[in-house]
Amino acid sequence: MTKAEIVADIASKTGVEKVAVQAVVESFMEVVKTSMINGENVYLRGFGSFIIKRRAEKTGRNISKNTTIIIPAHNIPAFKPAKSFVNQVKENTK
């Protein structure tokens, strides 16, 4: 499902114009991105959490040069779904 499909679906269910729904959806995504850039997790009860995961430093290989490289520790954004959400998906995919 694309962002345009999400906007169209919400607009049809709520009766709000697509332009307004698109502005809200884009604002929501911007708030989530800004919060995570500032080091804050975003918790949406019953849906899931947008969290920042810390990746430890590790050793990697540059295959083309056959050398060992050190990949520094870094943070990555991640999504952790709520248990109720996971259970609903499991039940509907059987």
SULWOQUI-V707421 format. One record per backbone hydrogen bond with DSSP energy under -0.5 kcal/mol. CO is the residue of the C=O (numbers start at 1). NH is the residue of the N-H. E is the energy in kcal/mol with one decimal. If there is no record, write none. Layout:
co: {CO | CO}
nh: {NH | NH}
e: {E | E}
//
This chain:
co: {2 | 3 | 4 | 5 | 6 | 7 | 8 | 9 | 10 | 11 | 17 | 18 | 19 | 20 | 21 | 22 | 23 | 24 | 25 | 26 | 27 | 28 | 29 | 30 | 31 | 32 | 33 | 34 | 35 | 36 | 42 | 42 | 43 | 44 | 44 | 47 | 48 | 49 | 49 | 50 | 51 | 51 | 53 | 53 | 54 | 55 | 58 | 60 | 61 | 62 | 62 | 67 | 69 | 69 | 70 | 71 | 74 | 76 | 78 | 79 | 80 | 82 | 83 | 84 | 85 | 86 | 87 | 88 | 89 | 91}
nh: {6 | 7 | 8 | 9 | 10 | 11 | 12 | 13 | 14 | 15 | 21 | 22 | 23 | 24 | 25 | 26 | 27 | 28 | 29 | 30 | 31 | 32 | 33 | 34 | 35 | 36 | 37 | 38 | 40 | 39 | 44 | 50 | 45 | 47 | 48 | 82 | 44 | 51 | 80 | 42 | 53 | 78 | 55 | 76 | 56 | 74 | 71 | 69 | 63 | 66 | 67 | 62 | 60 | 71 | 72 | 58 | 55 | 53 | 51 | 81 | 49 | 86 | 87 | 88 | 89 | 90 | 91 | 92 | 93 | 94}
e: {-2.2 | -2.6 | -2.3 | -2.4 | -2.6 | -2.5 | -2.2 | -1.9 | -2.3 | -2.2 | -2.2 | -2.9 | -1.9 | -2.0 | -2.7 | -2.6 | -2.1 | -2.6 | -2.2 | -2.1 | -2.4 | -2.3 | -2.5 | -2.8 | -2.5 | -2.2 | -2.5 | -1.8 | -2.9 | -1.5 | -0.5 | -2.8 | -0.5 | -2.2 | -2.4 | -2.0 | -2.6 | -0.8 | -3.1 | -2.6 | -0.6 | -2.6 | -0.6 | -2.6 | -0.5 | -1.8 | -3.3 | -2.5 | -0.9 | -1.5 | -1.5 | -3.0 | -3.4 | -0.6 | -0.7 | -2.2 | -3.8 | -3.1 | -2.4 | -0.5 | -2.7 | -2.4 | -2.6 | -1.9 | -2.0 | -2.5 | -2.3 | -1.8 | -1.1 | -0.6}
//
